Amino acid sequence: MQTKTQERIDTACRVILPGRPTTRNFNSCFENADSHQVGAGVWKRALKNPKIMAALPRYLVADYCRRDYEAENIAEEKHNAPSR
């Protein structure tokens, strides 16, 4: 079962990838407490899909998505680091 965050990432990518016009549903993907996670998730998919990466700047500030992705990776690395 997908999380709500994952559903929002899917929704955003379904708009960005084919270049569809934004909708209220698309905008709402980024209006929740997990908006940074959604941006990071979109960036993660863009790293694997050049079409999403190329279209991303028409929809979102790519640097913000990249920053959120990097911050999420740093937090995950700290969480998974062995304790001393």
Residue pairs with C-beta under 8 A, 6 or more apart in sequence:
2 10
4 32
4 34
5 34
5 37
5 38
5 41
6 41
8 28
8 29
8 30
8 32
8 34
8 38
8 41
9 29
9 38
9 41
9 42
9 45
11 25
11 26
11 29
12 26
12 29
12 30
12 38
12 42
12 59
13 42
13 45
13 52
14 20
15 21
15 22
15 23
15 26
15 59
16 42
16 52
16 55
16 56
16 58
16 59
16 60
17 49
17 51
17 52
17 55
19 55
19 58
22 59
26 59
29 35
29 38
30 38
30 39
30 60
32 38
36 68
36 71
36 72
37 68
37 72
39 60
39 64
39 65
39 68
39 69
40 65
40 68
40 69
40 71
40 72
42 52
42 56
42 60
42 65
43 56
43 62
43 65
43 66
43 68
43 69
44 69
45 52
46 52
46 53
46 56
46 62
46 65
47 53
53 62
56 62
56 65
